[in-house]
Each structure stands twice: as C-alpha cells, then as structure tokens.
Amino acid sequence: MKEWLRKIRSIPKWGVAAGIIYFALQYGLYRLGNTLSVVLGTIRWSFDCKIPFLDDLFPVIPAFAVIYLFSYVFWICGPMAVSLTRKRNFVNYISGLTLAYLIGFLCFIFVPTYMDRVKEGLMQYGTQPGLFNSLLRIIYAADGAEKAFNLIPSYHCLISTYCYLGVRKQPEISKGFRIYSFVMMCLIILSTLYTKQHYIIDCITGVGIAVGCYILMNRLDPGKKYE
C-alpha cells in the first residue's frame, strides 16, 4: 500500500493534466463527430455494421455495465501512469493517442455507423429491475437512446488498448500494474460486446487503430529528442 501511495504522489502535475485533458478530448470528439455528421449530411450514409452470426454469439450481460463505466476511470489514469515512464515514451504515447483520436473522429463523420436498439431488443433492459439494468438504461440514454451512432471505431476499445500499450514494456511500471492494465483492456473490450454498445467489427477497428498508431509513432519516434 505504501508503495502505491508513493507512486501516486510521484505522478507529475502535467501527467495529471494530460489524463484529464485527454479524457475531455475523447468525449468532445465523440460528440462533435456526431454533430458534424448531421450538419454535413454524412449521417445519411450511416449503415448497420452488425455481423449476425458473430455478434449474436454475445448475449446481454447487464453486470458488464460496471466495467463499461469504469473504463472512464481507467482512461484518466492511463496518461498519468505513462507520465511515470521516460519522457520519450510519454511523448510517443501522447502523439499516437492523438492520432488515433483523430482517425476515430474522421470515421465518425465520414464512415458513420449505427445500431438500432429497438430492433436489437435492447430497450427492454432499462425497464427491468436491478442495479445493473439501471446502469444499462443510463448508458443507453446517454448514447442515443433508441438509436446509437459512432460505432466504428469503438473508442472504448481504442483508448483502453492504448492505455495498456503505453505501459506494456516500461520498466518504471510494476509488473502488477502492467498485468492489471492488460486484464482491464480485455474486460473493457468484452464489456462493449456484452452491453451491446458495439459490434465485433467496431472492436476490431478500435484495437487495430490503436496498435497501428502505437507502432507508427514508435517508428517515427517524435520523443527521441527528450531522451
């Protein structure tokens, strides 16, 4: 416990700021992407990207709503944890995350996708008793209610994957935290499927964009001047 407290106290102020700013940025881009697709009229191109024989393998498990919501805490802590590593790694991390955000943002505008929750039979869960069903109702209400947009790529999968990649091979980060980050990444990805917030293709594109941007920025290495 003392070691954890020492690590928390050692997080630089700019690391804390990065965590908060990038959390706000992802939310702003998510909402702005939807708004611009309406203003520009590209929302008329929106399509349902469901792959029935795959997506129907995942039933709704309301308890995963807790993991889905906890992801927001995980995202805020991501840049904070990476700020404890070398500045070179942090700069590469932030550069790649920014690029990944922007790619997702452009997809929201020019490759709009949707999910018809009524057709999927999801709205019934909000009327059922229980804490987890209530959380699902809140999630659906905050994200388009009967019709959700901005499915490809899944920001939940994209950002959670990047949070793990940022600490994956960093010696300054304890093995325990690296394992925790990997487990949380996997659980959050599963939560998008078991809450029916996303389809499989959304998860694949989210993870793919994150991995692609991470590899690209580590090759371009914009943070090398801080070494």
Secondary structure, 3 states (H helix, E strand, C coil): CHHHHHHHHCCCHHHHHHHHHHHHHHHHHHHHHHHHHHHHCHHHHCEECCCHHHHCCCCCCCCHHHHHHHHHHHHHHHHHHHCCCCHHHHHHHHHHHHHHHHHHHHHHHHCCEEEECCCCCCHHHHHCCCHHHHHHHHHHHHCCCCEEECCCCCHHHHHHHHHHHHHCCCCCCCHHHHHHHHHHHHHHHHHHHHCCCCCHHHHHHHHHHHHHHHHHHHHHCHHHHHC
